[in-house]
Amino acid sequence: MKNPYLYGYLPLFTILLFSLTFGIYTVGISLDFLTSIGIYSGMREFLTDLELRVLLLIVFTLCFFMLFSALKLIGETIHEVGMLLFSKDNEGETISAARGGYVILFFGSLASAFGIQSLTVLMIILVLTVLVYFVYNMYKMSQFLTMSGTVGLVIYEVLFWSIFITLIIYVVLKLFNGVLASLPFAN
């Protein structure tokens, strides 16, 4: 007998591992930044080096955990709306069919431990893991979709994520330009 909840814990561990690896990388960068602006020595008066590193690791890991959890929630919601629109499955079998893909995400998060020293490597591992998971997921979903439904689902998800990422980049750049324009030395 196969337990349908066998892979239920993997998304949590995946998010924790990705958050931890991105958090460790960010701690190194933030310590360099704090040292360069001269705040690090002042912070060392209150905390030891280890305590400061652990504090920063907890804060950054928590921030990345919230980010990845929100992205997972948005991704699952968009995927399920897409399945509502394009699937011919009336029994809900598609939800359990793609759970094996959680293993892909988990191994990708394990592989991210090898890229802790480089943001480029971390981002490549994250993007590659998500793309492999997406292809696997579409393959598993194709048995519950017609050919036009599969194409529609792929276009729907790619279009949503493209618009979403473009909107986020636009807002960040607009905010960044607004902050730069408000600085007195920017003139």
C-alpha positions as CSV (number, residue, x, y, z in Angstrom):
1,M,0.0,0.0,0.0
2,K,1.4,3.4,-1.0
3,N,0.8,6.2,1.4
4,P,-0.5,9.3,-0.5
5,Y,1.2,11.6,2.1
6,L,4.7,10.2,1.6
7,Y,6.0,13.3,0.0
8,G,4.1,15.8,2.1
9,Y,7.1,17.0,4.1
10,L,9.4,17.6,1.2
11,P,8.1,21.1,0.3
12,L,8.9,22.3,3.9
13,F,12.4,20.8,3.8
14,T,12.9,22.2,0.3
15,I,12.0,25.7,1.4
16,L,14.1,25.4,4.5
17,L,17.2,24.3,2.6
18,F,16.9,26.9,-0.1
19,S,16.3,29.6,2.6
20,L,19.3,28.4,4.6
21,T,21.6,28.4,1.6
22,F,20.5,31.8,0.5
23,G,20.7,33.0,4.1
24,I,24.2,31.8,4.5
25,Y,25.3,33.6,1.3
26,T,23.5,36.8,2.4
27,V,25.2,36.7,5.8
28,G,28.6,36.8,4.2
29,I,27.6,39.7,1.9
30,S,26.0,41.6,4.7
31,L,29.1,41.2,7.0
32,D,31.3,42.6,4.2
33,F,28.9,45.5,3.8
34,L,28.7,46.2,7.5
35,T,32.5,46.2,7.7
36,S,32.9,48.5,4.7
37,I,30.5,51.1,6.2
38,G,32.0,50.9,9.7
39,I,29.1,49.5,11.6
40,Y,30.5,46.0,12.2
41,S,32.9,47.1,14.9
42,G,30.2,48.9,16.8
43,M,27.9,45.8,16.6
44,R,30.8,43.7,18.0
45,E,30.6,45.7,21.2
46,F,27.2,44.2,21.9
47,L,27.5,40.8,20.3
48,T,30.3,38.3,19.7
49,D,31.2,37.5,16.1
50,L,29.4,34.1,16.4
51,E,26.3,35.7,17.9
52,L,26.1,38.3,15.2
53,R,26.5,35.7,12.5
54,V,23.8,33.5,14.0
55,L,21.5,36.5,14.5
56,L,21.9,37.6,10.8
57,L,21.5,34.0,9.6
58,I,18.2,33.6,11.5
59,V,16.9,36.9,10.2
60,F,17.9,36.3,6.5
61,T,16.8,32.7,6.6
62,L,13.4,33.8,7.9
63,C,13.1,36.4,5.2
64,F,14.0,33.9,2.5
65,F,11.6,31.4,4.0
66,M,8.8,33.9,3.8
67,L,9.7,34.8,0.2
68,F,9.9,31.1,-1.0
69,S,6.7,30.2,1.0
70,A,4.8,33.0,-0.7
71,L,6.1,32.0,-4.1
72,K,5.1,28.4,-3.5
73,L,1.6,29.5,-2.4
74,I,1.2,31.7,-5.5
75,G,2.6,29.0,-7.8
76,E,0.3,26.3,-6.4
77,T,-2.7,28.6,-6.6
78,I,-2.0,29.6,-10.2
79,H,-1.3,26.0,-11.2
80,E,-4.6,24.9,-9.7
81,V,-6.5,27.7,-11.4
82,G,-4.9,26.6,-14.6
83,M,-6.0,23.0,-14.0
84,L,-9.5,24.2,-13.2
85,L,-9.6,26.0,-16.6
86,F,-7.8,23.3,-18.8
87,S,-8.1,19.9,-17.1
88,K,-10.6,17.2,-17.9
89,D,-10.0,15.6,-14.5
90,N,-13.1,15.6,-12.3
91,E,-11.8,13.3,-9.6
92,G,-8.8,15.3,-8.3
93,E,-6.3,12.7,-9.4
94,T,-4.0,15.4,-10.8
95,I,-3.1,16.7,-7.4
96,S,-1.5,13.4,-6.3
97,A,0.0,12.6,-9.7
98,A,2.6,15.3,-9.6
99,R,3.6,15.0,-5.9
100,G,6.6,12.9,-7.0
101,G,8.0,16.2,-8.4
102,Y,8.6,17.3,-4.8
103,V,11.7,15.0,-4.9
104,I,13.1,17.1,-7.8
105,L,12.7,20.3,-5.7
106,F,14.3,18.6,-2.6
107,F,17.3,17.4,-4.5
108,G,17.7,20.9,-6.0
109,S,17.7,22.4,-2.6
110,L,20.3,19.9,-1.5
111,A,22.4,20.8,-4.5
112,S,22.2,24.5,-3.6
113,A,24.5,23.7,-0.6
114,F,27.3,23.5,-3.2
115,G,26.7,27.0,-4.4
116,I,26.7,28.9,-1.1
117,Q,29.7,31.0,-2.1
118,S,28.2,32.3,-5.3
119,L,24.8,34.0,-5.9
120,T,25.1,33.1,-9.6
121,V,25.4,29.4,-8.8
122,L,22.6,29.6,-6.3
123,M,20.3,31.3,-8.8
124,I,21.2,28.8,-11.6
125,I,20.5,25.9,-9.3
126,L,17.1,27.4,-8.2
127,V,16.0,28.2,-11.7
128,L,17.2,24.9,-13.1
129,T,15.4,23.0,-10.3
130,V,12.1,24.9,-10.9
131,L,12.4,24.4,-14.7
132,V,13.0,20.6,-14.3
133,Y,10.1,20.5,-11.9
134,F,7.9,22.4,-14.3
135,V,8.7,20.0,-17.2
136,Y,8.1,17.0,-15.0
137,N,4.8,18.5,-13.7
138,M,3.6,19.2,-17.2
139,Y,4.5,15.7,-18.3
140,K,2.6,14.2,-15.4
141,M,-0.4,16.5,-16.0
142,S,-0.5,15.8,-19.7
143,Q,-2.4,12.5,-19.1
144,F,-5.3,14.5,-17.6
145,L,-5.2,17.2,-20.3
146,T,-6.0,17.3,-24.0
147,M,-3.3,18.6,-26.3
148,S,-4.9,22.0,-26.5
149,G,-5.4,21.9,-22.7
150,T,-1.7,21.2,-22.2
151,V,-0.7,24.0,-24.5
152,G,-3.2,26.3,-22.8
153,L,-1.9,25.4,-19.3
154,V,1.7,26.0,-20.3
155,I,0.9,29.3,-22.0
156,Y,-1.2,30.4,-19.0
157,E,1.5,29.6,-16.4
158,V,4.4,31.1,-18.4
159,L,2.3,34.2,-19.2
160,F,1.4,34.6,-15.5
161,W,4.9,34.3,-14.2
162,S,6.3,36.5,-17.0
163,I,3.8,39.3,-16.1
164,F,4.3,38.8,-12.4
165,I,8.1,38.9,-12.5
166,T,8.0,41.9,-14.9
167,L,5.7,43.7,-12.6
168,I,7.9,43.0,-9.6
169,I,11.0,44.3,-11.5
170,Y,9.2,47.4,-12.6
171,V,8.0,48.2,-9.0
172,V,11.5,47.6,-7.6
173,L,13.2,49.8,-10.3
174,K,10.5,52.5,-9.8
175,L,11.1,52.5,-6.1
176,F,14.9,52.5,-6.5
177,N,14.7,55.5,-9.0
178,G,12.4,57.3,-6.6
179,V,14.8,56.8,-3.7
180,L,17.8,57.9,-5.8
181,A,15.9,61.0,-7.0
182,S,15.0,62.0,-3.4
183,L,18.7,62.0,-2.3
184,P,20.2,65.5,-2.0
185,F,23.5,64.5,-3.7
186,A,21.7,63.0,-6.7
187,N,21.5,66.4,-8.4
